[in-house]
C-alpha cells in the first residue's frame, strides 16, 4: 500500500511551508499547486510543484487531470470554484477562510452594542449582504464548502504575520525604528485586542487535521496564536526585539489618524477570536510563543526591508509623514496641558484594594 497523498493549493505563503512540512512528517506524499511566481527554500525539493493559476478552475482541471488525493487543502484561489471541482477527487477537503465573515467585522454597528464580542467564537453570527458584499461572499464560500464536502474542515484565519507575509503591518513599526523614530501614536492607549497568528503556528494548526479527521469533520475552527496582545504590547515587543525603547503617545481614536494603518481600522474595537476549540479538540499549541515569533518577525523585516514607495508599502496605506505626526502630537499635548492640571486637581484618592499601599487606605477608612 502506497503512502497517502496530499495536495496543498497555495503553500508558499507565510503558513504554507509549515503545513507542507507537517504533512510530510505525518507520512504524506505532498504536492503543492501554485502560480510558481513565489518559491521558498523552506519547502524541500522533493515536494512536487504544479504551476498553474488557482483562480481559474479550468486551468486547475487541466493541470491535475484525473489525479486524486487523500486530502486537499484549499489555501489560495477561488474557493467557490475549487470546492465543487474536488467532489469525488479527495477523501478529505480542508478550506481556509477568514474572520471577516463574522457579522460586525466590517460594520460594527450591525451589532448591539456596536463591535464584535470578545472573544468571537465559531458559532457567532455571520455577515450578510446587508452588511458588506465582500464578507457576504466569504460566507457563501463557507457554505459551499460544506454543501459539497459535508466532512470538510474550515479554518478562519486572523491577521497573519511572519516571514512571507506580503502585507506585514509590523513593517509600520520596524520602518519607524529604522528611520530613527522613537515615538509612535497609538489610539485609545493602544488597548485594542486583535488575534494574530504566526505563519508557522497557523500552518501547524492546519496540519493537525490529518490525525484528528473524525473529530474535525464538518467543523469550523478559529485559528491564531495562543496569546493575544494589545496593539501597544505588540509594538513594544517589536521595538524590544530591535533593542529600542519606543514612546507610545496615546490620542483619542478620532484624533489618532496616524494609528489607523497599524490598527487596519478606524475603530479601536476588539477583533479577538477565541481558539479554545482547536486547543481542546485538535490539541493545538503554538510551535513558537508569540513573543518570540514577533521578535523574529521584527528582525526579519529589519534584514529584509520593504522598498520605499513600492506597491507593497503603498498598500499598507501609511504615508510615514513624521512631520505631520509630530505636529499632531505637539498640538495635542499643548491643548491638553490645562486639562491635565484640572484632572490632577481632582483626585478622589482611589486605590484598588489589592494595590500596594491599600492597607494604609483601609486603616484610614476604619478610623473615620
C-alpha positions in Angstrom: 0.0 0.0 0.0 1.4 3.4 -1.0 1.7 6.5 1.1 -1.3 8.7 1.5 -1.3 11.8 -0.8 -1.9 15.4 0.0 -2.4 18.4 -2.3 -1.9 21.9 -1.0 -3.3 24.7 -3.2 -1.1 27.6 -2.4 1.6 26.5 0.0 4.3 29.2 -0.4 2.9 31.9 1.7 3.6 32.5 5.5 1.5 29.5 6.6 2.1 27.0 3.7 5.6 25.7 4.3 4.7 24.8 7.9 1.7 22.9 6.7 3.6 21.1 3.9 6.4 20.0 6.2 3.8 18.9 8.8 2.1 16.7 6.2 5.4 15.2 5.2 6.1 14.5 8.9 2.8 12.6 9.0 3.9 10.5 6.1 2.0 12.1 3.3 3.4 12.4 -0.2 2.7 16.1 -0.7 2.2 18.2 -3.8 1.7 21.9 -4.0 -0.3 23.7 -6.7 0.5 27.4 -7.1 1.4 30.0 -9.7 5.2 29.5 -9.4 5.8 33.2 -9.0 6.9 32.8 -5.4 9.1 29.9 -4.4 10.6 29.5 -0.9 13.5 27.5 0.3 11.6 26.2 3.4 9.8 23.6 1.2 12.1 20.6 0.4 13.0 20.0 -3.2 11.3 16.5 -3.2 7.9 18.2 -2.9 6.2 18.2 -6.3 5.2 21.6 -7.7 2.3 22.0 -10.1 2.3 25.5 -11.6 -1.0 26.9 -12.8 -3.5 29.6 -11.9 -5.6 28.6 -8.8 -8.1 31.3 -9.6 -9.1 29.7 -12.9 -10.7 26.3 -12.3 -10.3 25.3 -16.0 -6.5 25.7 -15.7 -6.5 23.8 -12.4 -8.5 21.0 -14.1 -6.0 20.8 -17.0 -3.1 20.8 -14.7 -4.4 18.0 -12.4 -6.3 15.8 -15.0 -7.8 12.8 -13.3 -5.5 12.8 -10.3 -7.0 12.2 -6.8 -5.7 12.9 -3.4 -6.4 11.6 0.1 -6.6 15.2 1.4 -6.8 18.6 -0.2 -6.0 21.9 1.4 -7.5 24.9 -0.4 -5.5 27.9 0.9 -5.4 30.0 -2.2 -7.6 30.6 -5.3 -11.3 30.9 -5.8 -12.8 28.6 -3.1 -16.3 28.6 -4.6 -15.0 27.0 -7.7 -12.4 24.8 -6.2 -14.7 23.1 -3.6 -17.2 21.7 -6.1 -14.5 20.6 -8.6 -12.8 18.3 -6.0 -16.0 16.3 -5.2 -15.1 12.7 -5.7 -11.4 13.6 -6.1 -10.4 13.7 -2.5 -11.3 11.9 0.7 -10.9 15.0 2.9 -11.3 18.7 2.0 -9.8 21.4 4.2 -10.5 25.1 3.4 -9.2 28.4 4.6 -11.5 31.4 5.2 -11.2 34.4 7.4 -12.6 36.2 10.4 -14.2 39.0 8.3 -17.0 36.5 7.7 -18.3 37.3 11.2 -21.2 39.8 11.5 -20.0 43.1 12.6 -16.4 42.8 11.5 -16.9 45.1 8.5 -19.6 47.3 10.0 -19.5 47.3 13.9 -22.9 49.0 14.1 -24.6 45.8 12.8 -24.3 44.5 16.4 -25.6 45.9 19.7 -23.6 47.1 21.5 -21.5 48.0 18.4 -18.5 45.8 17.9 -17.6 42.1 17.9 -17.9 40.2 21.2 -14.8 39.2 23.0 -13.8 36.6 22.2 -15.6 35.8 18.9 -16.4 32.1 18.9 -17.1 29.9 15.9 -20.9 29.9 16.3 -21.1 33.7 16.3 -23.5 35.2 13.6 -22.0 35.7 10.2 -22.1 38.5 7.7 -24.8 39.0 5.1 -25.4 41.2 2.1 -26.9 43.9 4.2 -23.5 44.4 5.9 -20.9 44.0 3.2 -21.0 42.3 -0.2 -17.4 41.1 0.1 -17.8 39.5 3.5 -21.2 38.0 2.4 -19.3 36.3 -0.5 -16.9 34.8 2.1 -20.0 33.3 4.0 -21.3 31.9 0.7 -18.0 30.2 0.0 -18.0 28.7 3.5 -21.5 27.3 2.9 -20.5 25.9 -0.4 -17.5 24.0 1.2 -19.9 22.1 3.5 -22.5 21.7 0.8 -20.1 19.8 -1.5 -17.9 18.3 1.3 -20.0 17.6 4.4 -17.0 16.2 6.2 -14.8 19.2 5.4 -12.9 21.3 7.9 -12.8 25.1 7.6 -10.2 27.3 9.3 -10.9 31.0 9.7 -7.6 33.0 9.5 -6.9 36.0 11.7 -4.2 38.6 10.9 -1.2 36.5 9.8 2.4 37.7 10.4 5.9 36.4 9.9 8.3 35.8 7.0 6.4 35.5 3.8 3.5 37.9 4.7 3.0 40.1 1.7 1.5 42.9 3.7 3.3 42.9 7.0 1.7 45.5 9.3 4.8 45.1 11.6 6.7 47.0 8.9 4.9 50.1 10.1 6.7 49.8 13.4 10.0 48.5 12.1 10.4 51.2 9.4 9.8 53.9 12.0 12.6 52.5 14.2 14.9 52.1 11.2 14.2 55.7 10.3 15.2 56.8 13.9 11.7 57.4 15.2 11.4 56.8 19.0 7.8 57.7 19.4 4.6 56.4 17.8 1.0 57.4 18.0 -1.5 54.8 19.3 -5.3 55.1 19.6 -7.0 55.0 22.9 -4.0 53.8 24.8 -3.2 51.1 22.2 -5.5 48.8 24.1 -7.2 47.2 21.1 -7.0 43.4 21.0 -6.7 41.7 17.7 -5.9 38.0 17.3 -2.9 37.3 15.1 -1.2 34.1 14.0 2.4 33.5 13.3 2.7 31.7 9.9 4.4 28.5 11.2 2.0 28.3 14.1 -1.1 28.6 11.8 0.3 26.1 9.3 0.9 23.6 12.2 -2.7 24.1 13.3 -3.9 23.1 9.8 -1.7 20.0 9.8 -3.4 18.7 12.9 -6.5 17.7 10.9 -4.8 14.6 9.5 -4.5 13.0 12.9 -8.0 14.2 14.0 -10.1 13.7 11.0 -13.1 12.2 12.8 -13.1 15.0 15.4 -12.6 17.7 12.8 -15.1 16.6 10.2 -17.8 19.1 9.5 -16.2 21.7 11.8 -15.1 25.3 11.6 -12.2 26.5 13.7 -10.8 29.9 14.5 -7.0 29.8 14.5 -4.3 32.0 15.9 -1.6 32.3 18.5 -2.5 31.2 22.0 -1.8 34.6 23.4 -3.4 37.8 22.1 -1.6 41.1 22.7 -2.9 44.6 22.6 -1.7 47.0 19.9 0.6 48.7 22.4 2.1 45.5 23.7 2.8 44.3 20.2 4.6 47.5 19.3 6.7 47.2 22.5 7.6 43.6 21.7 8.7 44.6 18.1 10.8 47.5 19.4 12.4 45.5 22.1 13.5 42.9 19.5 15.4 45.6 17.8 16.9 46.8 21.1 14.9 50.1 21.1 12.6 51.7 23.6 9.7 53.5 21.9 7.4 56.0 23.5 3.8 55.4 22.8 1.7 58.6 22.6 -2.0 57.9 23.2 -4.6 60.0 21.4 -8.3 59.6 21.3 -9.3 57.4 18.3 -10.9 60.3 16.4 -7.6 62.2 16.6 -5.2 59.3 16.3 -5.5 59.1 12.5 -1.8 58.1 12.0 -2.6 54.9 14.1 -5.2 53.7 11.7 -2.9 51.9 9.2 -1.4 49.8 12.0 -4.8 49.1 13.5 -6.1 48.3 10.0 -9.2 50.1 11.2 -10.7 53.4 12.1 -12.0 51.9 15.3 -10.4 50.6 18.5 -13.0 47.9 18.9 -11.5 44.4 19.5 -11.1 41.7 16.9 -10.3 38.8 19.2 -11.2 35.3 18.0 -11.4 32.5 20.6 -9.2 29.5 19.8 -10.4 27.2 22.5 -11.8 24.7 20.0 -8.6 23.9 18.3 -6.8 23.7 21.6 -9.3 21.3 23.2 -10.3 19.3 20.1 -7.1 19.2 18.0 -4.7 19.7 20.9 -3.2 22.8 19.2 -0.2 24.5 20.9 2.0 27.2 19.5 5.1 25.9 17.8 6.7 29.2 18.8 5.4 31.5 21.5 4.0 34.8 20.2 6.6 37.0 21.9 9.4 35.0 20.2 7.6 34.9 16.9 7.1 38.7 16.9 10.7 39.2 17.7 11.7 37.0 14.7 9.4 39.0 12.5 10.9 42.3 13.6 14.4 41.1 12.8 13.4 39.6 9.5 11.9 42.9 8.4 14.9 44.8 9.6 17.1 42.5 7.4 14.7 42.3 4.5 13.2 45.8 4.3 10.3 46.7 2.1 11.4 49.0 -0.7 10.3 52.6 -0.1 7.4 53.6 -2.2 6.9 50.1 -3.5 3.5 48.7 -4.2 3.7 46.7 -1.0 4.4 49.8 1.1 1.7 51.8 -0.6 -0.8 49.0 0.0 0.0 49.3 3.7 -1.6 52.8 3.4 0.9 54.6 5.8 2.4 57.8 4.5 5.1 57.8 7.1 4.7 61.6 7.4 6.7 62.1 10.5 6.5 65.9 10.4 2.7 65.7 10.4 2.8 63.1 13.3 5.0 65.4 15.4 2.8 68.4 14.7 -0.3 66.4 15.8 1.4 65.2 19.0 2.7 68.6 19.9 -0.7 70.2 19.3 -2.5 67.6 21.3 -0.1 67.8 24.3 -0.3 71.6 24.2 -4.1 71.6 24.1 -4.5 69.0 26.9 -2.0 70.6 29.4 -4.6 72.7 31.1 -7.0 69.7 31.2 -4.3 67.6 32.8 -3.9 70.2 35.6 -7.7 70.0 36.2 -7.5 66.2 36.3 -4.7 66.3 38.8 -6.5 68.8 41.0 -9.5 66.5 41.2 -8.0 63.4 42.8 -10.5 61.1 44.6 -7.6 59.2 46.1 -8.9 56.0 44.6 -6.9 52.8 45.3 -7.5 49.3 44.1 -8.0 47.2 47.3 -5.1 44.9 46.1 -2.8 47.7 45.1 0.4 48.4 47.1 -0.5 50.7 50.0 -4.1 49.8 50.0 -3.7 48.5 53.6 -2.9 52.1 54.8 -6.0 53.3 52.9 -8.2 50.7 54.8 -6.7 51.9 58.2 -7.6 55.5 57.4 -11.1 54.4 56.4 -11.5 52.5 59.6 -10.6 55.5 61.7 -13.3 57.5 60.0 
